[in-house]
Amino acid sequence: MVEPDTRSAAALSEAGAGLFPFPRVDRFEEWLHAPAPLESMHPRFDIRRAVPAEFDAIYDLVNHTFGIKRSRPRYDWIYRHNPYGTARCWVVIDRGSRQLVSSMASWPWPMARGARCAEGAQQDGDLVVASGWQRQGIDRLRAEVWRSHAWQSKALTLSWPNAKSRGAGIKRGRSANIVGPIPKAVLILNTKAYLAGRDWPALVSAASGVVVDTALRAWRKLAIRGAIGVAVEAVRRFESSFDDVTRQCMTWPGFWSPHDADFLNWRYLDHPTVQYLPFALVDGHTLAGYSVLKVDGQASWLMEFAAPVAPRCLASALLLHVIETARAAGCTHLRFVAPPGWRHWRLFHAAGFLPVPSEIYLWPAGEEPELRQLAMWQSVPGDMDDV
């Protein structure tokens, strides 16, 4: 496990004050008109940037090709209403029929290295090629064009490739750019139900359940020690006071995403189709931390967890509340994923989170070679647009 750079944490937190609130200027028009020498040079396909008036056609293409029914509000939430700017899409249009045959989106995203802001984006979202147009090299043609864009080498972009995308990257000789897997852990909340869904024998499930429940009860007794005057409250809206907590508890020497109050409100409370449960940790009368829980049927994700490392009772109280909320909601397990240097891994393991095989990889892009070192990264599930 890579330990965080605690020697510079205080200095980084102080310097990080300049990150909050994160500067927000929609640079879509600049991006739209920046040079891209290879744009629309292909004799058969028009490969170019899309304008917002074309977004509805992109939504239809994604839904039809992938066989999904994502709602217009869900699309608009990230394409049009992102507080950091309008979606940046590259489309491929067949010149003969004028048919939209492919699209790829990226979304402006708050990114930083240490206390320094960076132009950031989530890349390769809604990457789609229309039915009947696959295996004609369209992905490669589009990639050549968008890589010629003047901003492409300067922006700090990240994507979360699935197995198919990783395979394509490896085939194209880009495996060195893929980072991971990102460590993943699961806390089993209802052992019998969790293991039953994985075809474990009933006796083994029952025995395992006793062990897990006993361990969780023992940790709970330890977790509440010293937590006098500590409370966890539901959050109706993230206010600017949460920025101080993020600065103090999340500032990272390497690459990370500063989640200010506007981001947290948009990412969770303004989401049109998914309900998230945000909580505030209060020590006496002082805001000391926050968390966000996603309940998805019997599964749950810990999306955000910002709390001091010391005293440990504060983070323990917040984690305990998240665990009890997930159990009360009928979840069988709670999932979390973060790079090895995540500052609360020790606490999570003490609470019973078990490492499991991870299918989550990071594919960063930018000018700095350290981007490909997993130890340089801090991320949480909230940094993935589709979790």
C-alpha positions in Angstrom: 0.0 0.0 0.0 1.3 3.5 -0.9 0.9 5.9 2.0 -0.2 9.5 1.3 2.4 12.2 1.6 1.4 13.3 5.1 4.4 15.6 5.4 3.0 17.9 2.8 -0.7 17.5 3.6 -1.0 20.6 5.7 0.9 22.7 3.1 -1.2 21.3 0.3 -4.4 22.0 2.2 -3.5 25.6 2.7 -2.4 26.0 -0.9 -5.5 24.2 -2.0 -7.7 27.0 -0.8 -7.3 28.6 -4.2 -9.1 25.6 -5.8 -12.3 26.3 -4.0 -14.7 27.1 -5.4 -13.2 25.5 -8.5 -13.0 28.0 -11.3 -15.8 27.5 -13.8 -15.8 29.0 -17.2 -17.6 27.2 -20.1 -14.9 27.1 -22.7 -17.1 25.3 -25.3 -16.8 28.1 -27.8 -13.0 28.1 -27.5 -12.9 24.4 -27.9 -15.3 24.5 -30.9 -13.1 27.0 -32.8 -9.6 25.8 -31.7 -7.5 24.3 -34.6 -8.0 20.6 -35.5 -6.0 20.1 -38.7 -7.5 16.7 -39.7 -11.1 17.7 -39.2 -13.4 16.8 -42.1 -10.5 15.8 -44.4 -11.8 12.3 -45.1 -13.3 11.8 -48.6 -16.2 9.6 -47.3 -16.9 10.8 -43.8 -17.4 14.2 -42.3 -15.6 14.0 -39.0 -16.1 17.1 -36.9 -17.2 18.7 -33.6 -20.9 18.8 -32.8 -22.9 21.8 -31.6 -25.6 21.5 -28.9 -28.4 21.6 -31.5 -27.2 18.1 -32.6 -27.2 16.6 -29.1 -30.8 15.1 -29.5 -29.6 13.2 -32.5 -26.7 11.9 -30.5 -29.0 10.8 -27.7 -31.1 8.8 -30.2 -28.0 7.2 -31.7 -26.7 6.0 -28.3 -30.1 4.7 -27.2 -30.8 2.9 -30.5 -27.4 1.4 -30.9 -27.0 0.2 -27.3 -30.6 -0.8 -26.9 -31.1 1.4 -23.9 -33.8 3.9 -22.9 -31.9 6.6 -21.1 -34.1 9.6 -20.6 -33.7 13.1 -22.1 -33.2 14.6 -18.6 -30.5 12.1 -17.9 -28.6 13.1 -21.1 -29.2 16.8 -20.6 -27.9 16.6 -17.0 -24.4 15.8 -18.2 -24.4 17.2 -21.8 -26.0 20.5 -21.2 -26.3 21.2 -17.4 -22.8 20.3 -16.2 -21.6 23.3 -14.2 -18.2 23.0 -15.7 -19.3 23.3 -19.3 -21.1 21.9 -22.3 -20.3 18.5 -23.6 -17.7 18.2 -26.3 -18.7 15.7 -28.9 -17.0 14.4 -32.0 -19.4 13.0 -34.6 -18.9 11.0 -37.8 -21.4 11.7 -40.6 -21.6 9.7 -43.9 -21.3 12.3 -46.6 -23.5 10.4 -49.1 -26.5 9.7 -46.9 -25.9 12.5 -44.3 -26.5 9.8 -41.6 -25.0 10.2 -38.2 -23.0 7.0 -37.8 -20.8 7.6 -34.8 -20.2 9.9 -31.8 -17.9 10.3 -28.8 -18.4 12.7 -25.9 -16.2 14.2 -23.3 -17.4 16.2 -20.4 -15.5 19.0 -18.6 -14.5 17.8 -15.2 -12.6 19.5 -12.3 -9.0 18.3 -12.2 -5.9 19.3 -10.4 -2.4 18.3 -9.6 -1.7 19.1 -6.0 -3.0 22.6 -5.5 -2.8 23.5 -9.2 -5.9 23.6 -11.4 -5.8 21.8 -14.7 -8.0 21.8 -17.7 -9.8 18.5 -17.2 -12.4 16.2 -18.9 -14.0 12.8 -18.7 -13.1 11.2 -22.1 -14.6 8.5 -24.3 -18.2 8.7 -23.0 -21.1 7.4 -25.1 -18.6 6.0 -27.6 -20.9 4.6 -30.2 -20.8 3.4 -33.9 -24.2 2.8 -35.5 -25.4 -0.7 -36.3 -24.2 -1.7 -39.7 -21.2 0.6 -39.6 -18.9 -1.3 -37.3 -15.6 -2.8 -38.4 -15.1 -0.1 -41.0 -12.3 1.7 -39.1 -14.6 4.5 -38.0 -13.2 4.6 -34.4 -9.7 4.9 -35.7 -10.6 7.7 -38.2 -12.4 9.7 -35.5 -9.5 9.2 -33.0 -7.0 10.5 -35.6 -9.1 13.7 -36.0 -9.7 14.5 -32.3 -6.1 13.8 -31.4 -5.2 16.6 -33.9 -7.2 19.1 -31.8 -5.0 21.8 -30.3 -6.2 21.1 -26.8 -5.8 17.4 -26.8 -2.3 17.1 -25.6 -2.6 19.9 -23.0 -5.8 18.8 -21.2 -5.8 16.3 -18.3 -8.4 13.8 -19.4 -9.5 10.5 -17.8 -11.7 7.6 -18.9 -12.7 4.4 -17.4 -12.4 1.8 -20.2 -14.4 -1.5 -20.1 -12.9 -4.8 -21.2 -13.7 -4.2 -24.8 -12.1 -0.7 -24.9 -9.0 -2.0 -23.1 -8.7 -4.8 -25.6 -8.9 -2.3 -28.5 -6.3 -0.1 -26.8 -4.0 -3.1 -26.3 -4.5 -4.1 -30.0 -3.4 -0.6 -31.0 -0.3 -0.7 -28.9 -1.5 1.6 -26.2 -1.5 -0.8 -23.3 1.2 1.2 -21.4 -1.4 4.1 -21.1 -3.9 2.0 -19.2 -3.6 2.2 -15.4 -4.9 -0.4 -13.1 -6.8 -2.3 -12.0 -7.9 0.1 -9.3 -8.2 -1.7 -6.0 -11.8 -2.6 -5.1 -13.3 -3.7 -1.8 -16.7 -5.0 -0.7 -18.2 -5.0 2.8 -20.7 -7.8 3.1 -23.8 -6.6 4.9 -26.1 -9.6 4.6 -23.8 -12.6 4.2 -26.5 -15.2 3.6 -28.2 -13.2 0.9 -24.9 -12.1 -0.7 -23.4 -15.6 -0.9 -26.7 -17.2 -1.9 -26.6 -15.1 -5.1 -23.2 -16.6 -5.8 -24.2 -20.2 -5.4 -22.4 -20.8 -2.1 -23.6 -23.8 0.0 -26.1 -22.8 2.6 -24.0 -24.0 5.6 -21.0 -22.1 4.4 -23.0 -19.0 3.9 -24.5 -19.3 7.4 -21.1 -19.9 9.0 -19.5 -17.0 7.1 -22.4 -14.8 8.1 -21.7 -15.4 11.8 -18.1 -14.5 11.4 -18.7 -11.3 9.4 -21.5 -10.1 11.7 -19.3 -10.8 14.8 -16.4 -8.8 13.3 -18.7 -5.9 12.4 -20.1 -5.8 15.9 -16.7 -5.7 17.4 -15.5 -2.9 15.1 -18.7 -1.0 15.8 -17.8 -1.0 19.6 -14.4 0.4 18.7 -15.7 2.9 16.2 -18.0 4.7 18.7 -15.3 5.2 21.3 -14.3 8.8 21.7 -17.1 10.0 19.4 -18.7 12.1 22.1 -20.5 15.1 20.6 -20.2 13.7 17.1 -23.3 13.5 14.9 -24.1 12.5 11.3 -26.9 14.4 9.6 -28.7 14.2 6.3 -27.6 16.9 3.7 -30.3 18.7 1.8 -27.9 20.9 -0.1 -24.1 21.3 -0.2 -23.1 24.8 0.9 -19.8 26.5 0.5 -18.7 25.4 4.0 -18.2 21.9 2.5 -15.4 23.3 0.4 -13.3 23.7 3.5 -13.8 20.1 4.4 -12.8 19.0 0.9 -9.7 21.1 0.9 -8.6 19.8 4.3 -9.5 16.2 3.8 -9.1 15.5 0.1 -6.2 17.7 -1.2 -3.7 15.3 -2.8 -0.1 15.8 -3.9 -0.7 14.0 -7.3 -3.7 14.0 -9.7 -7.2 14.3 -8.3 -10.6 15.9 -8.8 -11.6 18.7 -6.4 -15.3 18.2 -5.7 -16.6 21.6 -4.5 -20.1 22.3 -3.4 -21.4 23.0 -6.9 -20.0 19.7 -8.2 -21.5 17.8 -5.3 -24.9 19.3 -5.8 -24.9 18.7 -9.5 -23.3 15.2 -9.3 -25.7 13.9 -6.7 -28.6 16.1 -5.6 -29.5 17.4 -9.1 -29.2 14.0 -10.8 -32.5 13.4 -12.6 -32.8 9.6 -12.3 -30.6 8.3 -9.5 -31.2 9.0 -5.8 -28.1 9.5 -3.6 -28.0 9.8 0.2 -25.5 12.5 1.3 -24.5 12.9 5.0 -22.6 15.5 7.0 -20.3 14.7 9.9 -20.6 17.3 12.6 -18.1 17.5 15.5 -19.8 19.6 18.2 -20.9 22.5 16.0 -18.2 22.1 13.4 -18.7 20.5 10.0 -15.9 17.8 9.9 -16.7 15.6 6.9 -19.3 14.2 4.5 -20.2 11.1 2.6 -22.5 10.1 -0.2 -24.2 6.7 -0.5 -25.8 5.2 -3.6 -28.4 2.5 -3.0 -29.1 0.4 -6.1 -31.4 -2.5 -5.2 -29.4 -4.9 -3.0 -26.1 -3.3 -3.9 -24.7 0.0 -2.7 -21.7 2.2 -3.5 -19.9 4.6 -1.2 -19.5 7.4 -3.7 -17.8 10.1 -1.5 -16.0 9.9 1.8 -14.3 13.1 3.1 -13.2 12.9 6.7 -10.0 13.6 8.8 -7.6 10.8 9.2 -7.2 11.8 12.9 -8.8 11.6 15.3 -9.9 8.3 13.8 -13.2 8.3 15.7 -14.5 11.0 13.4 -14.1 9.0 10.2 -15.2 5.8 12.0 -18.5 7.5 13.0 -19.2 8.6 9.5 -18.4 5.2 8.0 -20.5 3.4 10.6 -23.5 5.6 9.7 -23.0 4.8 6.0 -22.9 1.1 6.8 -26.0 1.1 9.0 -27.9 3.1 6.4 -27.0 0.6 3.7 -28.0 -2.3 5.9 -31.3 -0.6 6.8 -32.0 -0.1 3.1 -31.8 -3.9 2.6 -28.5 -3.9 0.8 -26.5 -7.1 0.8 -23.1 -5.4 0.2 -21.4 -2.0 0.1 -18.7 -1.4 -2.6 -15.8 1.1 -2.8 -12.9 1.6 -5.2 -9.9 3.8 -4.9 -6.2 3.8 -5.8 -3.7 2.2 -3.3 -2.8 5.5 -1.7 -6.4 6.2 -0.5 -5.9 7.6 3.0 -8.8 5.6 4.6 -8.0 2.1 3.3 -6.7 1.0 6.7 -10.0 2.1 8.3 -12.1 0.5 5.7 -10.2 -2.8 6.1 -10.6 -2.6 9.9 -14.4 -2.2 9.3 -14.5 -5.5 7.3 -14.1 -4.3 3.7 -12.5 -7.2 1.8 -10.4 -6.9 -1.4 -12.1 -8.4 -4.4 -11.0 -8.7 -8.1 -11.4 -5.3 -9.8 -12.6 -4.7 -13.3 -12.0 -1.0 -13.1 -9.1 0.6 -14.9 -8.1 4.2 -15.5 -7.0 5.5 -18.9 -5.5 9.0 -18.4 -4.2 11.3 -21.0 -2.1 14.5 -20.8 1.5 15.8 -21.0 2.8 14.6 -17.7 4.4 11.1 -17.7 3.5 10.6 -14.0 -0.1 10.2 -15.1 0.5 6.5 -15.7 1.7 5.9 -12.2 -1.3 4.6 -10.1 0.4 5.8 -6.9 0.0 9.4 -8.2 -3.8 9.2 -8.3 -6.6 9.8 -5.9 -10.1 9.0 -7.1 -13.4 7.9 -5.6 -16.5 6.3 -7.3 -17.9 9.7 -7.7 -15.2 10.4 -10.3 -16.8 7.9 -12.6 -19.7 9.3 -14.6 -21.7 6.1 -14.9 -21.5 4.8 -11.3 
